[in-house]
Amino acid sequence: MSQFDLTEDQQTVLEAADAFAREYLMPVAERMDDEEWWPEHMFPTLGAQGYLGLTAPEDLGGAGLDVFTAGLVGQAFARYNPAVGLSWGAHENLCMNNILRNGDAEQRQRWIPGLSDGSLVGALGLTEPGAGSDALGGMRTTATREGDHYVIDGRKLWITNGPIADVVLLYAKTAPERGAHGISAFVVERGTPGFSVAQKIRKAGFRGSPTGELVFDGCRVPAANRLGAENAGVAVVMSGLDLERAFLATAAIGMSERALELSIQYARERKQFGKPIASFQLIQGRIADMYTQLEACRTLVYRALAACNDLEVGGGGRGEIHKLSAASLLFAARSFMAVADHAVQIHGGMGFAWESEVNRLYRAGKLLEIGAGTNEVRQLIIAEELLRG
């Protein structure tokens, strides 16, 4: 196998996840989008089918796979149901894998098995109403030590899985005067007094994936729920963001694959001027461009994912992986938006209709240019690393 091919085992995982997504996730995609509905059985089903806890060891209920192989599952899920793919990624990578990488043995034993079987739903709490691109410097949520507890006050916004989460990996300032170096990470559980969901947010795309605002008002969290040392949360954040960007970029691959597939099918079936529109060279040119964007995206994203396999605990936040993961999502997001635009144009009026699948993909795509750090933030990361020293 060349370095650009999947191994036989990786191909098997991808094909199995693709078949599962096509059979179980695609049939509910339209209703999820129309009604902003999240199926209550989804996470237990994913757990029962072995699609949760992929990077966790078997003794904690996981599958013991690497980040690259887990990312292939995200690619397959996003192909047939982007909303499930987004919520799965927030649970699996942003919450579960971060706890796995940064928690101690007792913390991993407390939460990883439940996150792996779907009895617990995970979320990440970083972004705030006044802190998006400046998530660290603008953070206002605080955690004040009182004996064996921390008292947390603040709000988190745009939290994927927030309305349904049982476990939130939360970042708060324990030493506000130290800025980004005064942040700590905590695991906050549903039902903790002072923790509530303020609102569920309506979105243009990924509509079935529940997104909300979380409020912490005198929320008392045991000190045993702190992940890592006090004021050392910035390392957890930065390595997590590098993984998040590479992981989210796989969604662009899956969504591009589906947009191309739908466009080829429609171009063959749709007739104008007495023949299929696939016979028109302008349509052929769009399809060729879609394929080229997809394959270029696949190569860069797979390279970034492979590099994530070697990311040490506490690593990331600068250097080659920081630059590469930002570049992978920057290019993947732009590539998908180009692919989606071609797909809508090929479908014409049907592509502009809200209920069409290509329209659903098109609406979802914009988030890829915003989430996990905007395109502009990704550009700054890449330039900073290239110009450093």
C-alpha positions in Angstrom: 0.0 0.0 0.0 1.3 3.5 -0.8 1.3 6.2 1.8 -1.8 7.7 0.1 -3.9 4.6 0.5 -5.9 3.3 3.5 -4.8 0.0 4.9 -7.1 -3.0 4.6 -8.1 -2.6 8.3 -8.9 1.1 7.8 -10.8 0.4 4.7 -12.9 -2.2 6.5 -13.7 0.3 9.3 -14.7 2.9 6.8 -16.9 0.6 4.8 -18.6 -0.8 7.9 -19.3 2.7 9.2 -20.5 3.8 5.8 -23.0 0.9 5.6 -24.2 1.6 9.1 -24.7 5.3 8.4 -26.5 4.6 5.1 -28.9 2.2 6.8 -29.5 3.8 10.2 -28.5 7.5 10.0 -29.7 8.6 6.6 -33.4 7.7 7.1 -33.7 10.1 10.0 -31.7 12.9 8.5 -34.6 14.8 6.8 -36.7 14.8 10.0 -33.8 15.9 12.1 -33.3 18.9 9.8 -37.0 19.7 9.4 -37.9 19.5 13.1 -34.5 20.2 14.7 -35.1 16.8 16.3 -32.5 14.7 18.0 -33.4 10.9 18.4 -33.1 10.0 22.1 -31.9 6.5 21.2 -29.0 7.8 19.1 -26.1 7.7 21.5 -27.0 4.3 23.1 -27.4 2.9 19.6 -24.0 4.2 18.5 -22.5 2.7 21.6 -24.2 -0.7 21.1 -22.9 -0.7 17.5 -19.3 0.0 18.7 -19.0 3.5 17.4 -18.3 5.2 20.7 -15.1 5.1 22.7 -13.2 4.3 19.6 -9.9 5.7 20.9 -10.4 4.4 24.5 -8.7 1.1 25.6 -10.8 -2.1 25.7 -10.6 -2.3 29.5 -12.6 1.0 29.6 -15.2 -0.2 27.2 -13.5 1.2 24.1 -12.1 -0.1 20.8 -8.5 0.9 21.2 -8.3 2.5 17.7 -6.1 5.4 16.8 -7.3 9.0 16.0 -6.9 8.4 12.2 -9.2 5.4 12.2 -11.7 7.1 14.4 -11.8 10.0 12.0 -12.8 7.7 9.2 -16.0 6.9 11.1 -16.7 10.6 11.3 -16.2 10.9 7.5 -18.8 8.1 7.0 -21.3 9.5 9.4 -21.1 13.0 7.9 -21.7 11.6 4.4 -25.2 10.5 5.2 -26.2 12.5 8.3 -24.0 15.6 9.0 -26.0 16.4 12.2 -25.2 13.1 13.7 -21.6 13.3 12.6 -21.3 16.7 14.4 -22.8 15.6 17.7 -20.8 12.3 17.5 -17.6 14.2 17.0 -18.3 16.6 19.9 -19.0 13.6 22.2 -16.3 11.3 20.9 -13.4 13.7 20.3 -13.9 16.9 22.2 -15.2 15.3 25.4 -14.4 11.6 25.6 -10.9 11.7 24.0 -9.9 14.8 25.9 -10.8 13.2 29.2 -9.0 10.0 28.1 -5.8 12.0 27.3 -5.8 14.3 30.2 -7.6 12.7 33.1 -6.1 10.6 35.8 -6.9 6.9 36.3 -9.8 7.5 38.6 -11.4 10.1 36.3 -11.0 7.8 33.3 -12.7 5.0 35.2 -15.6 7.3 36.2 -16.5 8.6 32.8 -15.0 6.8 29.9 -17.1 3.6 30.2 -20.3 5.5 30.1 -19.2 7.7 27.3 -18.1 4.6 25.4 -21.5 2.8 25.7 -23.6 5.8 25.1 -25.2 5.9 28.6 -23.5 9.3 29.0 -23.5 12.1 26.4 -20.5 14.4 26.3 -19.9 18.0 25.3 -17.2 20.6 25.4 -17.7 24.0 27.1 -15.3 26.6 25.8 -17.0 29.3 23.7 -18.8 32.2 25.5 -21.1 35.0 24.4 -18.2 37.4 24.3 -15.4 35.0 23.6 -15.5 33.2 20.2 -12.3 33.6 18.2 -10.7 35.0 21.4 -11.8 32.0 23.4 -9.0 32.1 25.9 -8.3 35.8 26.3 -12.0 36.8 26.4 -13.1 34.0 28.8 -15.2 35.3 31.6 -16.3 32.1 33.3 -14.5 31.7 36.7 -13.9 28.9 39.1 -13.1 29.9 42.7 -11.7 27.3 45.1 -13.6 26.8 48.3 -12.3 23.8 50.3 -12.8 20.6 48.4 -14.9 22.3 45.7 -14.8 25.0 43.0 -17.6 27.4 42.6 -18.1 28.1 38.9 -19.9 31.2 37.5 -20.4 32.1 33.9 -22.0 31.2 30.6 -21.0 29.1 27.6 -22.6 29.5 24.2 -22.8 27.5 20.9 -22.2 24.3 22.8 -22.8 21.2 20.6 -24.7 18.6 22.6 -25.2 21.2 25.4 -29.0 20.6 25.7 -28.6 16.8 26.0 -25.1 16.5 27.7 -24.6 14.4 30.8 -20.9 15.4 31.0 -19.4 18.7 30.0 -15.7 19.3 29.7 -15.6 22.9 30.9 -12.9 25.5 30.8 -12.9 28.3 33.4 -10.4 30.8 34.8 -9.0 29.9 38.2 -6.5 32.8 38.1 -8.1 35.5 35.9 -5.1 37.8 36.4 -2.9 35.3 34.6 -5.0 35.4 31.4 -4.8 32.3 29.2 -2.3 30.8 31.7 -4.9 30.9 34.5 -7.4 28.5 33.0 -8.3 25.1 34.4 -10.4 22.3 33.0 -13.3 20.6 34.8 -15.8 17.9 34.2 -19.2 19.1 35.2 -22.1 16.6 35.4 -25.7 17.1 34.6 -27.8 17.6 37.7 -25.0 19.6 39.5 -26.8 22.4 41.4 -26.2 25.7 39.6 -25.8 24.2 36.2 -28.6 24.7 33.7 -29.4 25.0 30.0 -30.6 28.5 29.2 -31.6 28.0 25.5 -31.5 25.7 22.5 -30.2 27.6 19.5 -31.8 27.3 16.1 -29.3 27.0 13.3 -29.3 27.2 9.5 -27.4 23.9 9.1 -26.6 20.7 11.2 -30.1 21.4 12.6 -30.7 18.1 14.2 -27.5 18.4 16.3 -28.6 20.1 19.5 -26.7 23.3 20.3 -27.3 25.4 23.4 -26.3 28.0 26.0 -25.1 26.7 29.3 -25.3 28.7 32.5 -23.2 28.2 35.7 -24.5 30.1 38.6 -22.7 29.3 41.9 -22.2 25.8 40.5 -20.2 23.7 43.1 -18.0 21.2 41.4 -15.8 18.8 43.5 -12.0 19.5 43.2 -11.7 15.8 42.1 -13.5 16.8 38.9 -10.6 19.1 37.8 -8.8 17.7 34.8 -5.0 18.2 35.3 -3.3 20.7 37.5 -4.8 24.0 38.4 -4.1 26.8 35.9 -2.8 24.2 33.4 -5.9 24.0 31.3 -4.4 25.9 28.3 -2.4 22.8 27.3 -5.6 20.8 27.3 -7.4 23.4 25.2 -4.7 23.8 22.6 -4.0 20.1 22.0 -7.7 19.5 21.9 -8.2 22.2 19.3 -5.6 20.7 17.1 -7.3 17.3 17.3 -10.7 19.0 16.8 -9.7 20.7 13.6 -8.3 17.6 12.0 -11.3 15.6 13.1 -13.8 18.1 11.9 -12.1 18.2 8.5 -13.2 14.6 7.9 -16.8 15.8 7.8 -15.9 17.9 4.8 -14.7 14.8 3.0 -17.9 12.8 3.8 -20.1 15.7 2.8 -18.2 16.3 -0.4 -18.5 12.6 -1.3 -22.2 12.8 -0.9 -22.6 16.0 -2.8 -20.6 14.6 -5.7 -22.6 11.3 -5.7 -25.9 13.2 -5.7 -24.8 15.5 -8.5 -23.7 12.7 -10.7 -26.9 10.9 -10.2 -29.0 14.0 -10.8 -27.0 14.9 -13.9 -27.6 11.5 -15.4 -31.4 11.6 -14.7 -32.3 15.2 -15.4 -33.1 15.9 -19.0 -33.1 19.3 -20.8 -33.2 20.0 -24.5 -33.9 16.3 -25.1 -30.9 14.8 -23.4 -29.4 14.3 -19.9 -27.6 17.4 -18.5 -24.6 15.1 -17.9 -23.9 15.4 -21.6 -23.4 19.1 -21.4 -19.7 20.1 -21.1 -20.4 22.9 -18.6 -22.0 20.4 -16.2 -19.1 18.0 -16.8 -16.7 20.7 -15.9 -18.4 21.3 -12.6 -18.4 17.6 -11.8 -14.7 17.4 -12.7 -13.9 20.3 -10.4 -15.9 18.7 -7.5 -13.9 15.5 -7.8 -10.6 17.4 -7.9 -11.5 19.5 -4.8 -12.6 16.3 -3.0 -9.4 14.4 -3.7 -7.1 17.3 -2.8 -9.0 17.7 0.4 -8.8 14.0 1.2 -5.1 13.9 0.8 -4.4 16.9 3.2 -6.9 15.9 5.8 -5.6 12.3 6.0 -2.1 13.6 6.4 -3.2 15.8 9.3 -5.1 13.0 10.9 -2.1 10.7 10.6 0.1 13.3 12.3 -2.5 13.5 15.2 -1.8 9.8 16.0 1.6 10.9 17.3 0.4 13.9 19.3 1.7 13.5 22.8 -0.4 14.4 25.9 0.0 18.1 26.5 1.4 18.6 23.0 0.0 20.8 20.3 -0.8 24.4 20.3 2.3 25.2 18.3 4.6 23.7 15.8 4.0 21.4 12.8 0.8 19.8 14.1 -0.7 23.2 15.0 0.0 24.5 11.5 -1.1 21.3 9.7 -4.4 20.8 11.5 -5.3 24.4 10.9 -4.4 24.1 7.2 -6.4 20.9 6.9 -9.6 22.4 8.1 -9.0 25.7 6.3 -8.7 23.9 3.0 -11.4 21.3 3.7 -14.0 23.9 4.6 -13.2 26.0 1.5 -13.2 22.9 -0.7 -16.5 21.7 0.6 -18.2 25.1 0.1 -16.9 25.1 -3.5 -18.2 21.5 -4.0 -21.6 22.4 -2.4 -22.0 25.4 -4.7 -21.4 23.3 -7.7 -23.9 20.7 -6.4 -26.6 23.3 -5.9 -26.0 24.8 -9.3 -26.2 21.3 -11.0 -29.5 20.7 -9.2 -30.9 24.1 -10.2 -34.2 24.9 -8.6 -34.2 21.5 -6.8 -30.9 22.5 -5.2 -32.5 25.7 -3.9 -35.4 23.9 -2.3 -35.0 23.6 1.5 -36.0 20.0 1.6 -33.5 18.7 -0.9 -30.4 16.8 0.4 -27.9 19.0 -1.4 -29.6 22.1 0.1 -29.2 20.5 3.5 -25.5 19.9 2.8 -25.1 23.4 1.5 -26.6 25.0 4.6 -24.5 22.8 6.9 -21.2 23.6 5.1 -20.8 27.2 6.4 -20.2 26.0 9.9 -17.1 24.3 8.7 -15.7 27.8 8.0 -16.7 29.0 11.5 -16.4 26.2 14.0 -13.2 25.1 15.7 -11.7 28.5 15.0 -12.8 30.5 12.0 -11.0 30.5 8.7 -9.4 33.7 9.7 -8.1 32.2 12.9 -6.7 29.2 11.0 -4.9 31.6 8.6 -3.3 33.4 11.6 -2.2 30.1 13.1 -0.6 29.0 9.8 1.1 32.3 9.2 2.4 32.6 12.8 4.0 29.2 12.6 5.6 29.9 9.2 7.0 33.2 10.4 8.1 32.1 13.9 11.8 32.6 14.5 
